[in-house]
Amino acid sequence: MKNRRDFLKRAVGAAAASAAMGTHQSQAAGRLAWPGPIGLEMYTVRYQFAKAPAETLKGVAAAGYKEIEAAAFLPMNLSVAEFKKEIAKDGLTSPSGFLEVPMNGDEWKKSVEQAKAFGWKYVVVAFVELADADRWKRLADLFNQCGRTCRDAGIQFCYHNHLREFAKVGSTCGYDILLTNCDPALVKMEMDIFWITFAGADPLPYFKRYPGRFPLLHIKDMKKDAVGSTTEFPPDSGPNPFAAVGQGKIEWAKIFAHVHEAGAKHIFVEQDRSDGSPLEAIKTSYDYLRKLRGS
């Protein structure tokens, strides 16, 4: 997992020192599938996107996806204007994206301006290190500040989990410290279903305890024989723990039956590693989600 950690350490290392979707949300209650648009996290096709961005976007759209989540720090060989033009050509929209978290407020303001240029309604950051309780609390304070800047720009700040948020810190864990200390209006969560499962935790109690705080979800499956951890990322050279959605151990019907509690507005399929072609894997995931909802 060195690749992903490298990307995300760049995103957080310095910081560490719509009416239609409302209808979708109300429809989701009691359903076993996601009723809204199905999105893709572009990290899934990062290598293809870096080499051939236009062709990759066409492939994403051809697989059926309507939304994408990008990242300002992923190489794409396109200007922001070119990126927006290309996704529009393919009938795609990009409601959210990952940003780097800089050392100071002025740099963060520049990042938020970049998000506005992309047209993102949500910006997402992540943290991939082990931390003690004090550090998690300091991160919560930082995220509240970042969230305030985002709010002033008309953007929602979100935090994306991996596995180490669920490592024990005394009687609690980093994720609970963040949820307790972050202002619910300023800091929302993008829950990654794979990583919380990999860490041995359950998404559903979080949806119940913190309703409405999870507007973004990463839909990512875990192979049935994968061995999880709260401290160690799976090595790139080791067995691949990631599966196309519907091909692993996660009970998606159960997850989607509770997205109304989560407050989900957008979902993004993601698969960090594929055994074959990533474009084939995302098609498998999309088809499963469509079949799950019967349309």
Secondary structure as UniProt FT lines:
FT   HELIX           2..16
FT   HELIX           19..28
FT   TURN            29..30
FT   STRAND          38..41
FT   HELIX           42..45
FT   HELIX           46..51
FT   HELIX           53..62
FT   TURN            63..64
FT   STRAND          67..71
FT   TURN            72..73
FT   HELIX           80..89
FT   TURN            90..91
FT   STRAND          93..98
FT   HELIX           105..118
FT   STRAND          122..126
FT   HELIX           133..152
FT   TURN            153..154
FT   STRAND          156..160
FT   HELIX           164..166
FT   STRAND          168..169
FT   TURN            170..171
FT   STRAND          172..173
FT   HELIX           174..181
FT   TURN            184..186
FT   STRAND          187..192
FT   HELIX           193..198
FT   TURN            199..200
FT   HELIX           203..209
FT   TURN            211..212
FT   STRAND          216..219
FT   STRAND          221..222
FT   TURN            224..225
FT   TURN            236..237
FT   STRAND          242..243
FT   TURN            245..246
FT   HELIX           252..256
FT   TURN            257..258
FT   HELIX           259..262
FT   STRAND          266..269
FT   HELIX           278..293
//
